[in-house]
Amino acid sequence: MKAVTIGNSDLKVAPINLGGNVFGWTLDEGKSFEILDAFTGKGFNFIDTADTYSWWVNGKGGQSETIIGNWLKARGKRKDIVVATKVGSETKEHGFDISKKHILKSVDESLQRLQTDYIDLYYTHFDDKITPIEETLSAYDEVIKAGKVRYIAASNVSPERLIESFEVSEKNGLPKYQALQPHYNLVERVGYETNYAPLAEKYNLTVFPYWSLAAGFLTGKYRSEDDLNKSVRGGSVKKYLNDKGLAVIGALDKVAEKHHTSPATVSLAWLLAQPHIGAPIVSATSERQLQTLFDAPELKLDAEDLQLLDEASR
């Protein structure tokens, strides 16, 4: 399994990023530990979370970081794991916020929950669109110099503000984003490919797509409205039950049958075949689901496969 170097950093990760959004939400601590043990037991080392996961349960969040922190402490694996978390998201207690005050407060809270001295990759989760970029980057500069954060990355930041961030970094000698976490998958292509892919190329950003399986739609589990009650996330995939979405599922079925694998594995392999994609972010709630993730880096799609998926998803 080939390691991925993140941007211009010295961080090296395996090509699947385990999403921690389910920890403390659909998985309790015991089940979360089982998933984390199985994931790392196969040689994967990259875990993604956020300070606000799972805020929709208690209005605050912090459950995911707490579970990961308990696991890191119990297993003694901190040095073997690349931990990414985020700051700036909205909760019932506060709005989007990437002010210096909020970042300095939040990083300490995340470190406490994660039971670690440092965060490997710290994301601007959502841009509040009002904090001066220099203020945000100065806050990151402070926490990096303090040894609390190793590198920074960006998620829901507009192309314009992302470009400005690099200009401000260059001008003022401030930290630069090393990675980008966009919404990108086979049924959500236009936004990333039009607005962000050129920036990933220009600034050498390693890309870690979220919603890589379109909230489960690309697993093939949802093929009609009758299927929407199969999970708590079913309602979020209703929008994909259209001609395009079903054409993508049809193409995935064909490629999956050809390679004796699953539509989910093909979906992730397609992402890994795209420029600048480092490790799709995917959550799992069972070892069976984990196996579809493990298989993705081993699946090499040929030109015929890629053309079929490309034509169905455009």
N, C-alpha and C positions, 0 to 999 in steps of 0.2 A: 504494500500500500504506500503510494508516494505521498510524502509530506508536502504541505502547502506552506509557503512563506507568506506571512501577512504583510503586504505593502513593502515598505523599506525597513521593517522591524526585524528583530531576531526571533520573533515568535513563529514556531512551526506547528502546524496542526494537521490532523488527519482530515480527509475530505468529506466528513459528515459532521455537522454541528448539532448537538443534541439540544432541542428546545426545552427549557425548564418551565414553560408556562403552565404545564399540567401539574406540577408539583404543588401540593397544597390546594389544588382545585379538584381535578378528577382523580388524582392519586393521593393517598395519604402518605405519611412518612415511610412506613414500612415498604409499601409498593414502590415508592420513589427510589428507595435504597436498592431494591431489586433491579430496577431499570438501570440505575447508575452503575451498579456492579457488573451487569451483563454488558453494558455499552463499553466500559473501560476494559473489561476482561477480553474484549476482541481487539484491543489496541487502539481504540479511539480515545481522544484526549481533550475534546473541545466542547465546553458546556456553555450555553447561552441562557441568561436570565435577565431580570430587571428588578429595580427596587420596588416597582408597583405590582408585580405579579404576586398574588392574584387579587387585585384590589376589588374586583367585582364580587368577591366573596364577603369581604369585611369592610370595604370602603377605603382601606388604607394600603393593603399590599404587604409585602415582606415575607409571605409564607414560603415562596420558592427559594429565596436567598437563605432563609433560615434552615430549610431542609437540606439544601446543598452544603451549607456551613456545617451542619451536624454530621453529614456524610463525610465531608473532607476531614473533619476531626476524628471521626470513628475509624476511617480507613488509613489515615496518615499519608494521603496521596497528593498533598497540595503541590509539591514540586513537579509532579507528573502531569498535572492538569492545567490547561489554559482556560481561565474563567473570564467570561465576558458578562458585564452587567451594564445597566443603563441608568440615566438620570434625565429628568425633565418632563416625564409623562404626567398627565392629568389624573387626579383622584377626586374623591368627594371632599377632601380637605383642602386641596389647592388646584389651581389651573396649571397649564403648561408653564414650565419655569426653568430657564437655563441661566438665571442670574448667578453672579459669583457667590452671593450669600447662600442660595439654595444648593449649589454644587458643593460648596465646602461643608455644609451640614449633611447633605445626602451621602457624600462619599464616606464619611465617618460612620454613618448609620449602616451603610452597605457592608463595610469592613467588619463591623461588629456582628451583623447577622451571618456573614460568610465565615466568620471566625478565622480571618486571615489578615496579614499585614499589608497585602497589596492586591490590586485588581490588574489582571493582565491587559484587558481591553475594555475601555470605558466609553460607552456610546452617549452621544447626544441623542436621546430617544425621540423626543419631539422638539421642534424649534418653537419657542414662544413668539418668534417673529418681531419682538420688540427689544430684547436685550441686545446692546451693541455687541457685535461679534468679538471685538477686542476684549470686552469684559469676560465673555465666556472662555475664550482661549487663555486669558490671563489666569483665570481660575484653574484651568487644566494645567497650565504651566506650574502653578503653585503646588498642586497635588502631585504632579510628576516629580518635581524637585524634592518634595517631602518623602518620596518613595512609596506613596500610597497607590499610585497608578503607573503602569508602565507605558501604555500607548492609548491613543484616543481614536474614536471612529464616529461615524455619523449614520443615523437612520433616517428619520422623517424630516429631512432638511431640503428646502427647495433648491433647484439647480442654481438659482441666482445667489442665494445665501451660501451655498457650498463653494461656488467660485470665489465669492468675497472672502470666505474663510481662508482659502489658500493665499489670496492676495494679502490679507492682514497678517497671516503667519509669516509670509516671506518678508514683508516690510518690517515687522517688529520682532523677528526672531522667536516667534511663539510656536508651540507644538502644532504639527500638521496631522490631520486625519489620515489614518493608514488603511481604513477599510470602510466599506459602505454596506448598509443593510437595507435593501429596497424590497418592495412588494413585487415579486417576479415569479412566474411559473408559466406553464403551457397555455393557460387561459387568461393570463394577465401579462401581456408582453409589451404593449405599446408604450406605456408610461416609462418603463425602465429603458427599453431599447432606444426610444426617441430622445429622452431627456437626460439619462444618466450614464448609459454605456459610453458615450464620447468622453465624459468626465472621468470615468474609471480608467479609460485609456490614457488620457492626458496627465492624470495625477497619480498613476500607478496604484489605484485603489483595488484591493482584493474585495470581491463582492460575495456577501453571504445573504442569499435571498431568504426572506421570511415568507410564510404561507406557501412554502415550496410545493405542497400538495393541494393548494387551494381549499384549505379547511377540510381536507379529506375527499373532496370531489374527485381528484385525480387517482384515487385508489380504485375507482370504479364501483364504489359501494353505493353511490346514489345515481340511479338511472331513471327514476321517475319520482313524482311528488309523494308517492306511497312510501318511498325509502327515506324521506326526510326525518322520520321519527326514530331512525336507527341509532342516533347519538344526540348528545346535548348540542352539538355543533351543526346539526342538520339544517336548521333554518338559515344558516349563513351560506349554504351552497345552492339555495333555490334559484338564485340569479343565473347559475350556470346551466340550468336545465333548459337549454335552447338549442337551436340547430348547430351552432358552433361548438358548444360544450359537448354535445353528444357525438359530433364528428371527431372531436379530440379523443373521447373515450373509445370510439370505434377504432381509431388509429392506434391507440395504446393497446387495445385488445390484440390487434394484428401483430404488433411488434413483440408484445409479451408472449404470445403463443409461439412465435418464431424462435424466441430465445428461452422458452420454457421458464418464464419468470412471471412476475406480477406487474400490473399497470403502474403501481406505486414505484417499483424499482426502475421501470423504464422512464417514468417522469423525472426521477432524480438523476438518472444517467443522462437524460437530455440536458438538464441544467448543467451538469458537470462537463458536458461537451461544448458549452458556450464560452466565449472569451471572458476572461477575468473572473469567472466563477470559482471561488475557492472551496466552499463547503456549504451546501444548502442546509438551512435550519429546519429540522424536523423533530417533532415530539413523538413519543411512543408510550403506549400504556400497557403493552404486553411484550413478551419476548418474541412472539410471532410477528408483531409489527416491527420490532427491532431487526429481525432477520431481513426484512425488505430494505432496510437502510444499509445493513452490512453488505448486501448483494450489489448495491448501486455502483460503488467504485470499481467493482470487478466486471461490470457489464460495459462492453465497448460497442456502441451502436455504429453500424456501417452507414455509408452514404445513402443507401436506399431507405433505411430506417429514419434517418434525420430528415430526408426529403418528405417522407410520408407525414411525419409529425409536424414539420414546418408548414406544409400545405394545409393541414387540418386546423392548425392553430392560428392562422393569419386571418 
